Amino acid sequence: MSPDQKRYAISFTPAPGDALAIVGANWIGRNAFSGASIDPPMIGGLYLAEIAYHTAVPRRYGFQAPLKGPFHLADGMSEAMLLNEMMRFATLVHPFTLPRMKVVRRREALAFAPVLPVPAMDALAAAVVDEFDHFRARLGEDELERRDSGDLTPIQFANLHRWGEPDVMAAFSFHMPLSGPLSSSDTERFERALDEFFGPILAEPVEVDNIALFIEEEPGAPFLVHSLHPMGALPARRSA
């Protein structure tokens, strides 16, 4: 396989042993660290088949919060160079804690998002988009047209042409996708089911102490976690 078929994404995802990561993987039906499929959970009011159907989109990408969306490497860049830069960058940003999460409606889908704004997360996402942009192959006109949904705001349109994706910088909103598009009636049922399924885990603080490199090995393949990069200088982390 030619390396330029790969796509890379930089995201936040909880460590594999974290309770949120385990339950999140159970919900979407796939462990993004191992690639293993997981049978949908038994939840009252929902059929297993419809859970599998409506989680197909997040299942492909894994349980994660996107910081820099999928991109091909630019000419002259390599995976090793990207990894080295991620390791360096991660040591320069400080870990932080998200407030309690809740299920929110994002466009026509459902996702997790914090109950309060998190300036530290907004700053991290902006830094990731900016610092790693030179690794991103620029989009051709056909790809820009494909990604322009026709209802982008002026800020999103400018982001698409400058950064290759609309929902970054001032348009960024931290979220962990839980479903694909849902009808209004399905949204209400799934919202109730998610609140019940994740239950007490949503009340627990979420530690943001790493950034993750996800890789799509070939077009259409599921994204897998290639590596987690701990945030913060190592001496500080050892003394924590």
FENFEN-V935139 format. One record per pair of residues at least 24 apart in sequence whose ideal C-beta (glycine too) atoms are under 7 Angstrom apart, sorted by sequence separation. I is the first residue (numbers start at 1). J is the second residue. If there is no record, write none. Layout:
i=[I	I]
j=[J	J]
This chain:
i=[96	139	29	28	27	136	30	28	29	32	133	28	32	93	30	32	93	129	28	25	24	129	129	21	89	126	126	85	125	13	13	122	13	12	11	12	82	121	11	11	12	11	118	9	10	67	10	67	77	9	9	68	74	114	9	67	68	74	113	8	73	74	113	7	8	74	112	7	68	73	111	112	7	8	71	72	111	71	111	112	111	4	109	110	4	106	110	109	109	109	110	108	109	8	108	110	110	110	105	128	110	121	103	103	103	71	69	102	101	100	100	101	98	97	98	65	97	65	97	98	65	64	95	96	63	95	95	10	58	57	58	58	90	10	57	55	56	54	86	54	86	54	83	54	95	94	95	93	94	90	90	90	91	87	91	46	86	45	67	83	70	46	45	64	43	64	27	62	43	41	62	60	61	60	62	27	23	23	20	19	20	35	35	32	14	30	32	33	32	15	12	12	13	12	10	11	10	11	8	9	8	6	7	6	6	13	5	15	5	9	1]
j=[120	164	55	55	55	164	59	58	59	62	163	59	63	124	62	64	127	163	63	63	63	168	169	63	131	169	172	132	172	62	63	172	64	64	64	65	135	174	65	66	67	67	174	66	67	124	68	125	135	68	69	128	134	174	70	128	129	135	174	70	135	136	175	70	71	137	175	71	132	137	175	176	72	73	136	137	176	137	177	178	178	72	177	178	73	175	179	179	180	181	182	181	182	82	182	187	190	191	187	211	194	208	191	194	195	164	165	202	202	202	203	206	205	205	206	174	206	175	207	208	176	176	207	208	176	208	209	128	177	177	178	179	211	132	180	179	180	179	211	180	213	182	213	190	231	231	232	231	232	229	230	231	232	229	233	189	229	189	211	227	216	193	193	212	193	214	178	214	197	197	223	222	223	223	225	197	198	201	201	201	206	222	224	223	206	222	224	225	225	210	208	211	212	212	211	212	213	214	213	214	215	215	216	216	217	225	218	228	219	223	218]
